[in-house]
Structures are given as C-alpha cells and as structure tokens.
C-alpha cells in the first residue's frame, strides 16, 4: 500500500466494512477488508451496489486507502463517504453513480469525476491502471475532503463537510461484475483537546451500553457512540 505522506501525529484506526450495511450484491471477505461486487454471474449486473464502513467520523482528521486490485471498468466504480442515510444500492440506470447521487454522499469515480447531490465535475484523469491505490483524507476541522492517487495528492475535492450535522462513513460502490476493492491503511489524528478527551473516555468504556448512565449531555453521548 502507498502511504499518505502527512501521517505525523496519526494513529491506527480500527474499522472495517460493515456486513450489516451493504447491498445484497456485495460480498465481504472473512476479515471484512475485501469487497466483492456482483459476484453472481448467473444474474445480469444491474445498477450499482455499495457498502459502508463500520465507523462514522464527526471530528478530527481521518485517512484511509482503497486498493483497486484489478483495473476498474464498466459504468461506475467509486470511492467516497456519506451519512447513514446514503443509499447502498440503486437499480436506476440514470443514477448509476451511487455515491453523490443525492446530498447524503460524496464520491470520486474512477473516470476522474466528482459527484455530490446528483451533480458532477471534472477532478482528475481517469485511472485504469492495475493496483491503483486511492487515499481519502477527511479533515473535519477544515471541512475538506481530498483524494490521493498512489501517494500523490489530487487536491481538494469537496469543502463544507464540517457543516454536516451527522457522522460521515467511508463508502465504496461498483456497477461492474466481479469488482474487488481492498481496504488498506486506516489512520486518524485528533485535532482538539475535546476530541482527545472523548477518545480517552471511549477507550475506557467497557461497552457503549454504559453511555447513557454517564452524567454527560446527550450530544456528547451521541458523539461518543461514533468514536
């Protein structure tokens, strides 16, 4: 895997793909790090299928990498993020770019375009190479979302994500049969004293069922559920 060059202060962040938050056209490896799309060759692949990460982000700086183990092809293969309300499957051919089809998600297509709220814009050159690694950098202090290709920054893709009032989750999707995407490096950096304090509290809890017994404001308890 290619490492993001700005990892100073970052720590490993344990999350995987969520077996309970995916399209029926998605299969996961036992370790829940590899994603396989449209594997039933007896059925014609229609629409786009997605899967969500197990952890949502509401503060700090987060970076993760997605490896394309084979050259992408087809109408749509995308990397990005979204809220819990982001759709994880669509059969609508006209809305085949699942990530960014509405205001709940933001995505980068392998064809080089960015998508959000049903609108697209050119961002970079298409990547057809084998073993391309796409890095995703989400900075919730500045509200910026940037992408990297094989360790090289592609620049700011989206802004204003600090204004989203709900946690943001990693997402990938594909409309192409037999697509395989591999989850690699996952890191985070806490950017404020409050973030650090909440992180320490979350690490000390035996289970999240204890949260509501703590003498904390409701909004803090909700934030702790996503640390």
N, C-alpha and C positions, 0 to 999 in steps of 0.2 A: 504494500500500500504506500502511496505517496503521502508524506506528512505535510500538513499545513505549516508554513514557516513561522507563524506567530504564536507558538504554543507556550510561551513564557507565562508561568502562573496557572496554566491549565492542569486539571486533574482528570483521571479516567472517570467516565460517566457510564455506569452500567444500565443499559436498556437494550431491548431487542424489538423485533417485530411482534405485534400483538395478534395471537391466534384467535382472539375474540373480536377483533376489529379489522376484518378483511372481507373482500369479495369472495363469493363461493368459487370463483375462477382462479383463486390464489392458493398455492400450497407453500408451506414453510418447511425448512429443514428441522431436524430434531433440536438443534441449538437455537432455532428461530432467528438466524442471521442471514440465511439464504432465502430468497423469494423466487418462486417459480410461477409463471403466469400461463394460463390457458394450456394446461398440460394434457387435457383430454382430446386427443387428435380425432376421436370419433365425432366430436362436435365441431362445427364451424365456429371459429372465434368471431364473436360479435361484441362490439362495444369495448369499453376499457375497464380494467379491474385494478383496484388499489388495495393497499394495506397501510395501517397506521402504526407508529411506534408506541411502545408501552409507556413512555414518559412524556408529559406535557411540560413546556417551558413557559414561565411567566416573568422571569428576571434573569440577569446575568448574561454571559456570553457562552454560546454553545457551538461546537464544531463537530461535524460527522462526515464520513466518507462513504460513498456508494461506488462499488466497482462493477462496471459492465464487463462480464466475463466473456461475452461474445459481442461482435459488432451489432449495434442496435439496428432494427429495420422496422418496416411497417409504418402505419399511420402515426402512432403515438407511443413513446416511451418517455416518462417524465420523472423528475426528482423535485421535491419541494417540501412544503409543510402546510398545515391547516388546523382549524379548530376541530373540536369533537363533532361539530355539525357538518364537516366536509364530507361530501359523498364519496363512497368507496366502490361504486360501480355505476356504470351507465350503459344502456343499450342504444342510446341516441347517437346515431352516426354523425349528425351535425354537431354534436358536443363531445366528440371523441377525445379531446384533450381534457381529461378528467380533472387534473389539478389546475385550478384557475378558471373553471367553468362558471363559478359564481364567486361571491365575496368571501366565502369561507376558506378559500385555499389560494396558494401562490405556487407556481410551478415553472420549471425550466424544461423545455422539450429538447430531445437530442438533436432536433433540427435547428436549434440555436435561438428559438424564440421564447420569450417570457409570457406567461399567461396569468391574469387575475381578473375576476369579475366579468368573464366572458370576452375580454379584450386581450390582444397580443401585441407585442412589439419586438423588433429585432434586437438581439443582445450579443450574440457571438456566432462564430462559424459552426456549422453542423459537425458533430463528432461521430464518425463512422468507424474509427479505429478499434481494434480488439484491445481489451483490458484497459479501457479508459477509466480513470478514477475521477469522479466528480465530488469535490468537497463543498459542504454547505456551512456557511458561517452566519449565525443568527446572533446579533448584538441587540439585546433588549434594553440596553441603556440608551443607545442612539436610535433604536428602532430600525436599523438597517439589516438587510438580508443580502449576502454576497455569495457568489459561487466561485469555485476554483476548478481548474482542469489540469490534472496531473501536477498539482502543486503550484500552478501559475494562476494568479488572481484574474478573474474576468471582470472585476469591477462591481460596483454597487448595482444590484438588480431591483430591489424594492426598498422603500422607506416607509416610515409611519407605523411600523409594526408594534412600537411601544404603546400605541394608542388602542390596540386591540385589548378588550377587557377580559378575554378568556385565554387559557393556556394554549400554546401552539405546539403541535405534534409533528414529528417527521412523517413524510408520506412518500411513497413511490407508486407508480402505476404503469400499466402497459396494455396496449391493444393487440400486440403481436404474439402469436403462439410460441410456446417454448422459450420465452424470455427468462433469463436468470440474472438477478441482481444480488450482489453480496454486500452486506453491511460490514464496514471495517472500523476504523478508528472512531471513537466517540469520546469527546472531552468537554469540559466546562470550566469557566472561570467566573467566580463570584465577584461582582464589581462594586459592592457596597457593604457596609457593616451590617445592615439589616439582612441582606442576603446571606452573609456568613453566619449570623445568629440563627436564622431559620434553618440553615443547613445543619448546624450543630444540634438543634432541637430534633430535627427529623431523624438524625443518625442515632439519637438517644432513645427514641420511642421504640418500644417492643413491638407495637403494631399500631396501625392507623385507627384502630377502634378506640384507642385511648384519647384521640384528638379532642373529642367533644367534651371530655371531662376536664380538660385543661382550662384555667381561667384566662382565656385569650379571646379577643374579638373574633367574630365569625369569619371576617375576611382573612385574618391570619390563619385560621384553621383551614380555610379553603386553599390558601397558598401552600401550606404545609403538605396537603394531600398531593401536590404536584412537584415536591422537591425530590 
